[in-house]
Structure formats: structure tokens, C-alpha cells
Amino acid sequence: MDLSSLLPSFQSGALTIVAFVVALSVIVAIHEYGHYIVGRWSGIHAEVFSLGFGPVLFSRVDKRGTKWQLAAIPLGGYVRFKGDANAASAGADDDVMTALSDEELRSTMHGAPLWARTATVAAGPLFNFALSIFIFTAVVLSQGVVGDKLIVGALRDLPTSDYALQQGDIVLGINGVELPSGEDANASRAFQDGLPKTSVLDYLVERDGDEITVTGPHFYPPYVSQVAPQSAAFASGLKEGDVITGVNGQAIHAFSELKSAVEGSDGATLALDVWRAGTVNAMDLTPKRVDEPLPEGGFHTQWRIGIGGGFAFEPATEAAGLGTALSVAVARTGDIIEGSISGLYHMITGAISSCNLSGPIGIAQVSGAMASQGSADFIRFIAVLSTAIGLLNLFPIPVLDGGHLVFYAYEAVARRKPNEKVTRVLMTLGLLIIVSLMTFGLTNDLFCP
């Protein structure tokens, strides 16, 4: 056996592990820091802040008496507050609590006022959402936003290069049809679908204050702008920047032609002609069934190969203000939350496949795939995963933050804490639920197509 042939697989596996550990560590650190800092502000003392579980690799104690440690198993973390029986704050250490004075009890999680405990527990998920909003805001500020006018930015590298469209042109219309507003999704879709399926089109543009007609590539060519992880395209080696010029021996010039071929394949393998940096290569792809969210809510199932398209050029952007960037970031985070809740609901009702729920292996694979596509994609993935983990922790399952908040809500209404024996039983039940969900996700990772 040629050992050098194993090197790419080893490198890919190493990247997957490293990317997963980095992503999870960042998200967990932010989550636990939320618990820690709000607890500190609320007068609750943290004895241990641990990133990871198991044997301690490194530790130091700060001036406030909190032990900060890095543990050997990088699959989570915890903050143990004064008086906690365990890392999950599932109960109080009776031996410790009985030896404390009233003043000392106030600095424990179990002796603090209800408002302080509630704020401390809720802070973890909220810090996850804040991390997502921060990342999305930074992305918008760095990349800018497309203005009201569609201005040609960088031209993409396409097979057809004999055209007069130039960077800086303001696109007004194509083939005699006025360009619709970018805010009208239905009109934009109809405009793109109505364009001739040819490699070159006539563009009406504004250049140097004059309106002129110039030739340009198809407005929406079969260009690969992004490749989804765990997709047929990713598995087959398609890359960003590829252009699919043919399907099953039939030449195509528009992304809509590729989309129609994939959706009409009924899962049959497609023979693609892929143009990459001036060379055309043959590639076989077998579309996968994918459950996709609909704009109006719900899902529909369709055949997909897992690529995104785009214009024949990069639209020029303009600087975004902080308010605009923040608004976009909050909206994106909200969309992730809404989509996650909708997806879970439709899985429970059987409307979509339960294979949409990934376990640790699936998340690790996506981490590696996004890291392999560049730091920008990986950072955006961290934002998405941070929102998902924050939302998961808010589910009303004992052991999770959401379960604790339910107990606190009961305490607020009943004016007394839940029965300790009942709480322990519910905590055990919650742990079983979490283990079952993890096992189910792991099974999906191993056996779902």
C-alpha cells in the first residue's frame, strides 16, 4: 500500500477534529463565561471555571478565589458555584451549605435571591446569542451591503469571457426587460427564469452617466458560489468557483437549467461537465433528498446536490453603518432560531425526516468542511452553531439551563422551591433525555444517508 495515499484522508480527519474542538471550545467558553460574569455581578461566587472535562491540564486561581482550569476532554465545560453539589448545579452540597453563615449563603447559587439565580442561568444561552450577533455584525461591517443600485463589482471567472460588461457598470435591465427591485423576491425569480438560456445576454447599463447596451454573460450562470457540507457536491469534490457547463451530455448556460435537471433526476446519478480554471472535467453526482424550509413556513422535500449560485459578477457593496449591521445580525440570528424550532416541530410531527437531527459526528464533519472552505465560512458556522447551542440550552429539560428556569418559574409562582426529591428525580430524567437525544443523533450520523 502507498502510505502517501492515506495522507489526504489523515489531513482531512485532523482538520475535522481540530475545527470541531475549536468551534465547540469558543462556544462553550462564551456560554460558561455568561454564567460566570452575571453570577459574579449578582453576588454569586464561582469556585471553578472549567473548559473541558476530566483530568486537569492547567489551572490557576485568581484574586477572587475562582479556579480557572483547562481539562483534557474538550467536549464542554462548566462553572461550579459555591455550594453546588456538582458541575450542573443540580443540587446543593448539604455539608457545605450547613456550615455557612447567612452572609456566606448569599454568595452561593442555592442561597442567592431568585432574581440572581435566574439571571445567572439565563446568561449562558443569551451570551451564545450575543456571540452570533457579534459575528454577523462584524461580517456585515467588513463586507458591506449591496446598495439600491446593482453595480458590477469583480467579474467572475467564467468560460465565456468575450463580452463588454465592465466593473462599475450599473445594471438597469437585461434583454430589454427592466431589472426588478432586489427586495421583491418573486419578481426577481420571475425575471431570472424569463431570461434566455444562452451564454451571452444584452445588458442595459449606466456607464459614466450614459445608458448603453453591452454584451455580458448569463445573469445567473451555473456558477458554484458555495458548497454545502455533507452534500453530494462536497463528497464529489465540487469547489467554489467551478462552473457546470453540461448535464448528461446536454450543454447548459443558466443555473435554472441545472436546478431543473437535479430536481427532475429522481435521485439518479448525473454526469456533469465541470469547468475549472480553463479545463473541463467529467464528474458524477448523485442528488440527495433534502428537507428545505419554505419562506411562508413549513418545509418541502426536494432533490439537491448542495451548491449555491450567484450573479455573473460580485455585486459592488457600500459601507454599512453599525445600526444596519446590527439589525441584519439580529435578523439572521432570529431566522436561525425560528428555523431550528420549525425543523424540530416538523421532525416530531413526521413531516420531515428525523435524519435532519445531527449528532457529534455530523457536527464535527460540518466543522471540518466549513474550515476547509476558509476562515470566513468557519467563523460564520461558529455563529450558527452558537445560536443552535444557546437555543438547545433553553429547552425546558431538567439539567439544561431551560430546566432550571422552569424550576425558578415554579418558585416564583408557588413562593417556595420545588421539592428536593422531586427535583432530583426530574434531573435524572432530564439526563436520560439528553443521553437519548445524543444517542439518537449519533445513530443518525452513522446510518442516515
N, C-alpha and C positions, 0 to 999 in steps of 0.2 A: 504493500500500500504506500502511495505517495503521501507522506505526512504533510506536505505543503498544501495538499488539497483540503486538509482539515482546518487550516489557518483562518479562512474567511468565516467558517462556522463558529470557531472559537472566539474570534473577534466580535462577531455579532452577538454571541451569548454573553460575552463580558460586557459589551455596551448595554445590553438589556438589563443586566444585573445592576451595573453602576447607575444607569439612568433611573431605574426603579428606586434604588436606595436614596439617590439624591432627591428625587421628586418627593418621596414619602417623608424623608427627613426634614425637608423645608416645610412641608405642610404640617407635619406633626409639631415641629418646633414652634411655628406660629400659633397653632391651636393651643398647645400647652402654655405658651407664654401669655396668651389671653387669659387663661385661668389664673396663672401666677400673678400677673401685674394687677388685674382687677381685684383679686383676693388680697393682695398687699395694700392696695388703695382702700379696701373695705375693712382693713384691720385684721385679716386672717393670715396667720403666719404659715409660710411654706417651708417644710423641713427638707424636702428633696425635690429637685427638678431633674428628671432623667430623660435623656434622649436615647431610646433603646431599652431593651430588657436584658436580664441575665447578668453574667459577670461584669463587674465594673472595670472599664479600661482606664478611665481617667476621672478624677474628681477634684473639686476644690470647694472650700466653704467660704462664702462671702461674709462681709461685715455684719449682715443681718442674721447670720446663722443658717442660711439656706445652703444645702449641699447641691452643687451643680455637677452632674455626672454624665459621662458617655459610656453606654453599656454595649456589650458585644453583639446583641441581636438587634439589628436596625430595622425593626418592623413595628415601630410605635414609640410610645413614650408616656410619661405620666408626671403629675405633680402630686406629691403626698403632703397633705396639710397636717398641721399639728392636731393630734388626737385621732387621726384616721387609723382604722384597723388594717387597711390595705390601700393599694395604689388607686383603686377605683372609687375610693371614698364611700364604699358600700355600707360601712358601719363604723361605729366608734370603738376605739380601744378602751374598754372599760377600766382596765388597770391604770391607764394613763389619765383618763378623764377624772376618776375619783380622787386622784392625788392633786388636782389643780384647784387653785383658788378661783373665786368668781371672776376676778380680773383676768386671770390666765385662761379661763374657759372662753372668754370673749374672743380670744385670738385663735380659737380652734374653729374648724369648719362646722362642727356639730353644736358649738355653743354660741355661734355668731347669730345676729338677728336674721330673720327670714330674708330681708331685702339684700343683705350682704351675701348670703349663700346663693340666692337666685342670680344676682349679678355675676358672681364668680363663675357659676356653672354655665350661664348663657354666654359668657365672654369667649369661650373656646370656639364654638361654631361661628359666632359673629366675627371673630378675628380671621377665620377662614374666608368668610365672605369679603372682609376688608382686604385681604391679600389679593383675591381675584379682582376686585375693583381697582386696586392699586396697579396691578399688572396691566389690565386692559386700558386703564387711563394712560399709563406710560407708553403703551403700544400706539394709541391714537395720537398722543403728543409727538411721538417720534416719526410716525408715518404720515401724519396729516389726514385730511379728509378731502374727498372729491367735492369740488365746488358745484354750483348750479350749472355751469357750462362744462360740457365734456371736451376736455383738452387732451390732445395726443401727447403722452409722455414718452417713455422709452418704447421703441418699436420692438416687438418680439422677433426672435429668430425663427422664421418660417420658411417652408420650401419655396414658396413664391415670393420673390424679392423684387420683381420688375414692376414697381408702382411708384407713384409720385407723392403719396401721402407722407407728410413730414412731421417731425416733432414740433409741437407748438401750434399745430392746426386746431381750430375749434370746429368740431363736427356739428353740422347743422342738419344734415339729412343724408340718406343713402338711397341710391337708385330712384330718386325722385320722391321719396317718402320722408316727411319731416321726422326728425328724431323726437320720440316722446319724452316726457319728463321721467327722470330716473326714479321718482317717488311713486309712479304708477306702475306697479309690478305687472298687472295684467296687460297694459298697453305695451310695455317693454317686451313681454313674452310674445305677444302677437306680432310686434314689429320684427323681432328676430326670426320667428317662424315664417314670416312672409317674404324674407329675403331670398333671392335666387340662390340655388345651391351651386355656386361657381367659385373658383379660387380668387377671382378679381371682381371688385364691385366699383361703382362710381360714387365717390363721396362729394357732397357739397360741404365745403369748409370755408371758414373765415380765416384769411391769412393776410397779415399786415393791413387789416382794415378793409380788404376786398373779399367779396364772395366769389369763389371759383370752384370748378368741378375738377377733381383729380381722381386718378385710379388708386385703389387700395386693396389690401387683402380682404377676404371674407370677414365681416364684422365679428363673428363668433366662430372661429375656426376650431377644428378638433384638436386643440392645444391642451396639453396636460399642465394645469397650473398647480395642482396639488394631488397627492396620492394618499388615500386613507389607509391607516394601519389595519392589519388583519383583513385586507381586501384581496380580491383576485388580482388586481393591478399590482399591489405591493408584492404579493407572492411571486408574480411573474416577472418582476424586475422593471416595470414601467417607472420612469422617473419624471420629475418636474422638468418641463422644457421639451419633452417628447411631443411629436405631432403624429397623430394616427391618420395615415393617408389612404388606407384601404381596409375594408372588412369583407372577408370571404371572397377575395378577388375583385371586389367592386370598389372603384375609387370613390372617396368621399371628400367633401370640401367644407362641410359645416358640422359643428358639434351636434346639431339636432339629428343629423343622419346617423352618427354614431349612437346617440341615445336611442333612436328608433330601432337600430339593429340589436342593441343589447336588450331592450325591453321586449322585443319580439323573438328573442332567442329561445325562450322556454328552457333556459339553463343549458343549452347546447354549447359546446366549445366553439369559440370564434377564432378564425385565423386573421390576425391583424398585420398590416404593414405599418411599421413604426419608423418615422423619420427622426433621426437623432444626429444633430451636428453635421448634416450633409449626407448621411448614409442611411439607407432604408434597410431595416431588418425585419424578418418574419418572427411573429410571436403569437403563441396560442394562449387564450384566456378563457376560463370557464366562469360565466357570471354566477353570482350568489344571490339568493333570496335575502332581501333587506327590508326591515320594517322602518318606514320613514314617517316622521311627524308631518302633519298637514298644517298649513297656515291657519286654517279655521278650527284646528283642534283635531284630535284623533290621529290615527295612523293609517297608512296604506302599505301593502307589501308589493315590492317590485323587484325585478332583476336588475342588478347593478354590478359594475366591475370596480367601483371605488375610486373614481377620479373626479376632479373638479375642472371646469373650463374657465374661460375668460375672454375678454376682448382681444383683438389682434394687436393691441398695444396696452401698455400700462397707462391708465388714466393719470394725468398730472394732478397733484394734490396741493392743497394750500394749508398753511399752518392752522391748527385747531387751538382755540382758547381752552383754558382749564375747565371752564364750565361745560363746554361742548364735550370735551374728552370725558369728563366725569359722568355726564349724562349718558353718553354712549356706553361707558363701562358698567354703570348701574343697570342699564337695559340688557346688556349681554349677560350679566350675572343673573338677572331675573329670568331671562329666557332659559338659561341652563337649569335653574330651579324648577321652572314651570315644565320644561321638557322632561326632567327626571321624574317629577311627580306623575305626569301624564303617562310616561312609559311604564312606571311601576304599576299604576292603576290598570292599564291595558294588559299587562302581563298577568295580573291577578285575575282579571275577568276572562283571560284566554283569547283576547282579541289579537294579541301578537305573541310571538314565540318567547318562551322563558329563556331561550338562549341569548337574549339581549342582556341578561344579567351576567356580568363577568366576575371572575374571582381573581385571586392574586396573580395567577399565571397570566391571565388575559391582560390585566392592568400592567404587569411588567413588560409584556410584549409590546403593548401600545407605547409605553415609556421609551423602550429601545427604538421603536420605529420612528417616533417623533424626534428623538435625539439624533437619529441618523439623517434626518431631513434638515437639521440645522438648529442653532440655539434659539432662534426666534420661535420656531414651531414648538420646541420643547418648553420654552417659558410659557407660551400660551396654553400648552397642555397642563402645566402645573396650575394655571389659573382655573381651568375647567375642573381638574381633579380636586382642587381645594374647595371649590363650591360644592362638588358632589359629596366630599367627606364632611363638610360642615352641615349639609342637609341631612346626611345619614345620621349624624350625631344628635340631630334634633328629633329623630323619630321617638315616639313615646314608648321606648323599650327599656325596662329596668336594666341598669348597668351603664347605658348610654346617657349622655347629658339630658336628652329629652325625657328619659325616665325619671331622672332626679327632679326635673322641672315639674313633672306631673305630681310627684310626691309633695313638692313645695306648694303647688296649687291647691292640693288637698289640705295641706296645713293652713293655708291662708283662709280657706272656706270654713274648715272644721274647727279652726283655732286650737288645734293640737296636732302633734306629729303622728304619722301613721304608726300602727302597732309594729314594734320592732321585729317580732317573729314573722308577721305577715310580710314585712319589708324584706327580710332575709329570704323567704320563700320566693317572693317575686324577683329578687335579684338572681337567685339560682335559675328561675325560669327564663329570665332575660338572657342570662349567659347561655343557656341551652338554645335559645332562639338565634343568638349571634353565631354560635358554633354551627348550627344547622344552616344558616344563610351562607356562611363561609364554605361549608362543605358542598352546598348546592352550587355556589359559584365556581368552586374548584372542579366539580363534576362537569359543569358546562364548559370550562376551559379545556377539559380533556376529551370530551365526547361530542360536543356540538360541532357541526360542520363549519 
